[in-house]
Amino acid sequence: MLLARWLEKNERADTLLESLPRTLAGVERGRCQSLLFGAIRHMGRIDAHLSALVERAPRPRLKAVLLVAGFELIEGGDEHHAARVVHHAVEQTKTLASAPEARLVNAVVRRLAAALAADNAPPALATAAQLAAWFSHPEWLVQRWLAQFSAAGTRAFLEWNQKPAPVLARWRLRARAPSDAELAWLAPTQWPEFYEVRPGHWAETGAAIADGRIYVQDASTRLAVGLLAPRPGERILDACAAPGGKSILIADMLAAAREAGDGAPARLVALDLPGPRIDRLRENLARAAAGVEVALVQADLAKAGRRLFADHNLPEEYDAVLLDAPCSNTGVMRHRVDVKWRLRTGDIEKHAKQQLALLDAAARRVAASGRLVYSTCSVDEVENERVVSAFLERAGARFELEKSVVAYPWLSGHDGAAAFLLRRK
């Protein structure tokens, strides 16, 4: 059971999903994801009730059954829904645990159903503790957001995080729009080239990914690459490239410019640390359109000196550098549902320290009059505005901030992200 593995071994939820057998597809796979993500998303609220209903903490396998049942109860249904949830939880326990534990589950889930039904949403001016309990977020994180985003903004953010995320895909064929047949499973959005994949069309989605018509990614990815504005004839470095979503977007923009009549060749270098995500990066770079030269370099940006680039026969400086830095992921909690349970007090400040070091390293690769875009998928000012301010203070007159954008999910309608365009003088 995936949720039991998550509770016991602290594996990432998205990694667990990838471990599902390929034979499990379509509706079954979608429901499995819904139950796993839903139980994790609402774990705080469910756990608070369970702690009052169960004297001793249940073992992971049993707790997983109770959490899934709690999520199904929160999902709601008709008047017989609670009875079906109880029955399903009991049957699951008989299979995964023991008969005595099944009897315990029967009693606990019945009482859990009543407790959740009696829950009341917190008032408009709720405390951090009330908001954290109802919306299943760590209280320290809610307090942090209240200080940054106000009560209304924080509540809107929490509500956003608790909703399942739609699947968005970018249409890669700029030479033609989706056909009527394709629009039967791709719903247009407010963002050009981005479409929502309608539920139940995973076969069409897989085929479209394989033949290069679409790439599954959130609309927030367009912000950083849009500020970078890559052009044919330029030397471009994606400095923290894995898993490659922004690299392939850069390559697609360069290919479209060439098709529009600018035949100047462009060179894209994608760099990242060796590790499990490199295979994904390599696979994505293989999808780059013909006519765009792409190179993959496995290295630590913070330690990458001139010799590294010379050894790979690559430029030491670039016209445009993108640094999509590792971060707290506070802007993408709708997709990465377990991030909020992994973060600890002080983690955001630790990320900011690493981000500033990476920004210094990326700046060394920018040619005279070149562009450097610093971006994160965080909405925390410590990782965004403060990192850029610290960098500019250290850089002196060598760089200036030309433009920036910070997208808050509850306002933008897509994942949270921040991007800052810096120009070397």
Secondary structure, 3 states (H helix, E strand, C coil): CHHHHHHHHCCCHHHHHHCCCCCCCHHHHHHHHHHHHHHHHCHHHHHHHHHHHCCCCCCHHHHHHHHHHHHHHHHCCCCCHHHHHHHHHHHHHHHHCCHHHHHHHHHHHHHHHHHHHCCCCCCCCCCHHHHHHHHCCCHHHHHHHHHHHHHHHHHHHHHHHCCCCCCEEEECCCCCCCCHHHHCCEEECCCCCEEEECCCCHHHHHHHHHCCCEEECCCCHHHHHHHHCCCCCCEEEECCCCCCHHHHHHHHHHHHHHHCCCCCCEEEEEEECCCCHHHHHHHHHCCCCCCEEEEEEECCHHHCCHHHHHHCCCCCCEEEEEEECCCCCHHHCCCCCCHHHHCCCCHHHHHHHHHHHHHHHHHCCEEEEEEEEEEECCCCCCCCHHHHHHHHHHHCCCEEEEEEEEECHHHHCCCCEEEEEEEEC
